[in-house]
Amino acid sequence: MPSSDKSINWTSLTTIASAAILIATELFGAAFASGWALAGFFQLGSTFETILQVVFGLLAVYAIFAFLRQAIRVEPIFKRS
């Protein structure tokens, strides 16, 4: 059973959530724009454009996950009372 002496550190939670939203937006925008640009530059067609966007999107998801793990480690969400 979890300890009842933990409380949520709202300042840390809002900081991490705000940074995650900002970074996720930037990464997804860059991922889809990169897929579109590379497919257009190399004249690969719409199928490869979609494949590149999916691959870059998955890399963006991994980067967001890694960022969140590090952010929670540095800025704990729960504080002890």
C-alpha positions as CSV (number, residue, x, y, z in Angstrom):
1,M,0.0,0.0,0.0
2,P,1.4,3.4,-0.9
3,S,2.5,5.7,1.8
4,S,0.1,8.5,2.7
5,D,2.9,11.0,3.5
6,K,3.4,11.8,-0.2
7,S,1.8,14.9,-1.7
8,I,1.9,16.2,-5.2
9,N,4.4,19.0,-6.0
10,W,2.1,21.1,-8.2
11,T,4.9,23.5,-9.3
12,S,7.0,20.6,-10.6
13,L,4.1,18.9,-12.2
14,T,3.0,22.0,-14.1
15,T,6.6,22.8,-15.1
16,I,7.2,19.3,-16.5
17,A,3.8,19.2,-18.2
18,S,4.4,22.6,-19.8
19,A,7.8,21.7,-21.0
20,A,6.7,18.3,-22.3
21,I,3.9,20.0,-24.4
22,L,6.3,22.5,-25.8
23,I,9.0,19.9,-26.7
24,A,6.4,17.4,-28.1
25,T,5.0,20.1,-30.4
26,E,8.4,21.1,-31.6
27,L,9.5,17.5,-32.2
28,F,6.4,16.3,-34.0
29,G,6.5,19.4,-36.2
30,A,10.1,18.8,-37.0
31,A,9.4,15.1,-37.6
32,F,6.6,15.6,-40.1
33,A,8.3,18.5,-41.8
34,S,11.5,16.5,-42.2
35,G,9.7,13.6,-43.7
36,W,7.9,15.9,-46.2
37,A,11.1,17.7,-47.1
38,L,13.3,14.7,-47.6
39,A,10.7,12.9,-49.6
40,G,10.2,16.0,-51.8
41,F,14.0,16.6,-52.2
42,F,14.7,13.0,-53.3
43,Q,11.4,12.8,-55.2
44,L,10.4,9.6,-53.3
45,G,6.6,9.9,-53.6
46,S,3.8,10.1,-51.1
47,T,4.3,6.5,-49.8
48,F,7.9,7.1,-48.7
49,E,6.9,10.5,-47.4
50,T,4.4,8.8,-45.1
51,I,7.0,6.2,-44.1
52,L,9.6,8.8,-43.3
53,Q,7.1,10.8,-41.3
54,V,6.1,7.7,-39.3
55,V,9.7,6.8,-38.6
56,F,10.6,10.4,-37.5
57,G,7.4,10.5,-35.5
58,L,8.4,7.4,-33.6
59,L,11.8,8.9,-32.9
60,A,10.1,12.0,-31.6
61,V,7.9,9.8,-29.2
62,Y,11.1,8.1,-27.9
63,A,12.8,11.5,-27.4
64,I,9.7,12.8,-25.5
65,F,9.7,9.7,-23.3
66,A,13.4,10.1,-22.6
67,F,12.9,13.8,-21.7
68,L,10.0,13.0,-19.3
69,R,12.1,10.3,-17.5
70,Q,15.0,12.7,-17.0
71,A,12.7,15.7,-16.1
72,I,10.9,13.6,-13.4
73,R,14.2,12.5,-12.0
74,V,15.5,16.0,-11.7
75,E,12.2,17.7,-10.7
76,P,10.3,15.2,-8.5
77,I,6.5,15.2,-8.9
78,F,5.9,13.9,-5.4
79,K,7.2,15.5,-2.2
80,R,7.3,14.1,1.3
81,S,5.2,15.8,3.9
